[in-house]
Amino acid sequence: MTIQQAQTDVDQWIKTVGVRYFNELTNLGILMEEVGELSRLMVRQYGEQSFKESDKGKEIADEMADVLWVLICLANQTGVDLTAALEKNFEKKNVRDAERHKGNEKLK
């Protein structure tokens, strides 16, 4: 699935099953919630915190997909073509960071 196809599929789902988009500020709040859920699992799996009973059955991949879903909703609502935006971001990083990380002793 391409990013463009994901944007189209999410839009179709929202307009049929989901009835309509939540407003942009509601979706921003939902995005923050989803990032928090992803963060909780990441710090338990890769950090020092131990798992709680309520974490059972939750998967990092599913939480990442939830984050992506809401981000796609926001992109659709605000007219952002995520494919074009990501391509432009690569161009920016390739210019700005072309040599930046090669000399970083922390990365060796």
FIKE-787772 format. One record per residue (C-alpha): residue in one letter; x, y, z; residue number from 1. Coordinates in nm, 4 decimals, decimal comma. Layout:
% residues N
@type = A; px = X; py = Y; pz = Z; seq = NUM
...
% end
This chain:
% residues 108
@type = M; px = 0,0000; py = 0,0000; pz = 0,0000; seq = 1
@type = T; px = 0,1335; py = 0,3427; pz = -0,0896; seq = 2
@type = I; px = 0,0931; py = 0,6465; pz = 0,1313; seq = 3
@type = Q; px = -0,1490; py = 0,7929; pz = -0,1238; seq = 4
@type = Q; px = -0,3550; py = 0,4736; pz = -0,1195; seq = 5
@type = A; px = -0,3604; py = 0,4834; pz = 0,2593; seq = 6
@type = Q; px = -0,4896; py = 0,8406; pz = 0,2491; seq = 7
@type = T; px = -0,7610; py = 0,7372; pz = 0,0017; seq = 8
@type = D; px = -0,8575; py = 0,4260; pz = 0,1990; seq = 9
@type = V; px = -0,8763; py = 0,6108; pz = 0,5311; seq = 10
@type = D; px = -1,0879; py = 0,8831; pz = 0,3700; seq = 11
@type = Q; px = -1,3262; py = 0,6240; pz = 0,2255; seq = 12
@type = W; px = -1,3541; py = 0,4443; pz = 0,5600; seq = 13
@type = I; px = -1,4176; py = 0,7672; pz = 0,7498; seq = 14
@type = K; px = -1,6901; py = 0,8752; pz = 0,5074; seq = 15
@type = T; px = -1,8706; py = 0,5402; pz = 0,5214; seq = 16
@type = V; px = -1,8064; py = 0,3457; pz = 0,8407; seq = 17
@type = G; px = -1,6882; py = 0,6402; pz = 1,0477; seq = 18
@type = V; px = -1,9684; py = 0,8699; pz = 0,9220; seq = 19
@type = R; px = -1,7478; py = 1,1817; pz = 0,9214; seq = 20
@type = Y; px = -1,4131; py = 1,3126; pz = 1,0428; seq = 21
@type = F; px = -1,3840; py = 1,4413; pz = 1,3958; seq = 22
@type = N; px = -1,2768; py = 1,8051; pz = 1,3824; seq = 23
@type = E; px = -0,9077; py = 1,8814; pz = 1,3502; seq = 24
@type = L; px = -0,8529; py = 1,9736; pz = 1,7143; seq = 25
@type = T; px = -1,0286; py = 1,6579; pz = 1,8333; seq = 26
@type = N; px = -0,8087; py = 1,4517; pz = 1,6017; seq = 27
@type = L; px = -0,5000; py = 1,6328; pz = 1,7297; seq = 28
@type = G; px = -0,5990; py = 1,5320; pz = 2,0828; seq = 29
@type = I; px = -0,6595; py = 1,1741; pz = 1,9686; seq = 30
@type = L; px = -0,3158; py = 1,1740; pz = 1,8017; seq = 31
@type = M; px = -0,1543; py = 1,2777; pz = 2,1305; seq = 32
@type = E; px = -0,3424; py = 0,9980; pz = 2,3101; seq = 33
@type = E; px = -0,2273; py = 0,7413; pz = 2,0552; seq = 34
@type = V; px = 0,1341; py = 0,8606; pz = 2,0785; seq = 35
@type = G; px = 0,1061; py = 0,8251; pz = 2,4560; seq = 36
@type = E; px = -0,0157; py = 0,4662; pz = 2,4221; seq = 37
@type = L; px = 0,2749; py = 0,3881; pz = 2,1902; seq = 38
@type = S; px = 0,5155; py = 0,5549; pz = 2,4319; seq = 39
@type = R; px = 0,3851; py = 0,3518; pz = 2,7243; seq = 40
@type = L; px = 0,4514; py = 0,0244; pz = 2,5430; seq = 41
@type = M; px = 0,7909; py = 0,1367; pz = 2,4144; seq = 42
@type = V; px = 0,9182; py = 0,2341; pz = 2,7606; seq = 43
@type = R; px = 0,7976; py = -0,0954; pz = 2,9009; seq = 44
@type = Q; px = 0,9541; py = -0,3064; pz = 2,6277; seq = 45
@type = Y; px = 1,2760; py = -0,1103; pz = 2,5673; seq = 46
@type = G; px = 1,3059; py = 0,1010; pz = 2,8806; seq = 47
@type = E; px = 1,3244; py = 0,0236; pz = 3,2489; seq = 48
@type = Q; px = 0,9543; py = 0,0139; pz = 3,3324; seq = 49
@type = S; px = 0,7834; py = -0,3195; pz = 3,3873; seq = 50
@type = F; px = 0,4636; py = -0,4223; pz = 3,2130; seq = 51
@type = K; px = 0,1294; py = -0,3733; pz = 3,3839; seq = 52
@type = E; px = -0,1631; py = -0,6106; pz = 3,3626; seq = 53
@type = S; px = -0,3432; py = -0,3550; pz = 3,1420; seq = 54
@type = D; px = -0,0578; py = -0,3760; pz = 2,8856; seq = 55
@type = K; px = -0,1242; py = -0,7424; pz = 2,8101; seq = 56
@type = G; px = -0,2340; py = -0,8102; pz = 2,4545; seq = 57
@type = K; px = -0,1228; py = -0,4703; pz = 2,3264; seq = 58
@type = E; px = 0,1257; py = -0,4596; pz = 2,0427; seq = 59
@type = I; px = 0,3662; py = -0,1869; pz = 1,9396; seq = 60
@type = A; px = 0,2798; py = -0,2385; pz = 1,5704; seq = 61
@type = D; px = -0,0896; py = -0,1820; pz = 1,6397; seq = 62
@type = E; px = -0,0158; py = 0,1330; pz = 1,8395; seq = 63
@type = M; px = 0,2047; py = 0,2634; pz = 1,5561; seq = 64
@type = A; px = -0,0770; py = 0,1937; pz = 1,3114; seq = 65
@type = D; px = -0,3176; py = 0,3905; pz = 1,5341; seq = 66
@type = V; px = -0,0771; py = 0,6870; pz = 1,5290; seq = 67
@type = L; px = -0,0454; py = 0,6635; pz = 1,1507; seq = 68
@type = W; px = -0,4235; py = 0,6388; pz = 1,1068; seq = 69
@type = V; px = -0,4919; py = 0,9605; pz = 1,2965; seq = 70
@type = L; px = -0,2015; py = 1,1386; pz = 1,1260; seq = 71
@type = I; px = -0,3517; py = 1,0403; pz = 0,7911; seq = 72
@type = C; px = -0,6888; py = 1,1731; pz = 0,9059; seq = 73
@type = L; px = -0,5301; py = 1,5068; pz = 0,9917; seq = 74
@type = A; px = -0,3481; py = 1,5166; pz = 0,6580; seq = 75
@type = N; px = -0,6723; py = 1,4487; pz = 0,4723; seq = 76
@type = Q; px = -0,8566; py = 1,7143; pz = 0,6689; seq = 77
@type = T; px = -0,5926; py = 1,9796; pz = 0,6097; seq = 78
@type = G; px = -0,5232; py = 1,9009; pz = 0,2446; seq = 79
@type = V; px = -0,1737; py = 1,7622; pz = 0,2980; seq = 80
@type = D; px = -0,0429; py = 1,5126; pz = 0,0432; seq = 81
@type = L; px = 0,1761; py = 1,3017; pz = 0,2698; seq = 82
@type = T; px = 0,3702; py = 1,1524; pz = -0,0210; seq = 83
@type = A; px = 0,4723; py = 1,4963; pz = -0,1459; seq = 84
@type = A; px = 0,5400; py = 1,6142; pz = 0,2089; seq = 85
@type = L; px = 0,7667; py = 1,3169; pz = 0,2821; seq = 86
@type = E; px = 0,9539; py = 1,3596; pz = -0,0469; seq = 87
@type = K; px = 1,0102; py = 1,7277; pz = 0,0336; seq = 88
@type = N; px = 1,1259; py = 1,6323; pz = 0,3833; seq = 89
@type = F; px = 1,3826; py = 1,3900; pz = 0,2386; seq = 90
@type = E; px = 1,5150; py = 1,6687; pz = 0,0159; seq = 91
@type = K; px = 1,5456; py = 1,9013; pz = 0,3154; seq = 92
@type = K; px = 1,7261; py = 1,6416; pz = 0,5258; seq = 93
@type = N; px = 1,9614; py = 1,5433; pz = 0,2419; seq = 94
@type = V; px = 2,0761; py = 1,9037; pz = 0,2108; seq = 95
@type = R; px = 2,0781; py = 2,0007; pz = 0,5771; seq = 96
@type = D; px = 2,2158; py = 1,6775; pz = 0,7188; seq = 97
@type = A; px = 2,4371; py = 1,5509; pz = 0,4342; seq = 98
@type = E; px = 2,7494; py = 1,5447; pz = 0,6551; seq = 99
@type = R; px = 2,6036; py = 1,6160; pz = 0,9980; seq = 100
@type = H; px = 2,5862; py = 1,2627; pz = 1,1389; seq = 101
@type = K; px = 2,9031; py = 1,1199; pz = 0,9834; seq = 102
@type = G; px = 3,1257; py = 1,3016; pz = 1,2304; seq = 103
@type = N; px = 2,9133; py = 1,2315; pz = 1,5361; seq = 104
@type = E; px = 3,1238; py = 1,0277; pz = 1,7781; seq = 105
@type = K; px = 2,8091; py = 0,9240; pz = 1,9660; seq = 106
@type = L; px = 2,6940; py = 0,7257; pz = 1,6638; seq = 107
@type = K; px = 3,0118; py = 0,5196; pz = 1,6257; seq = 108
% end
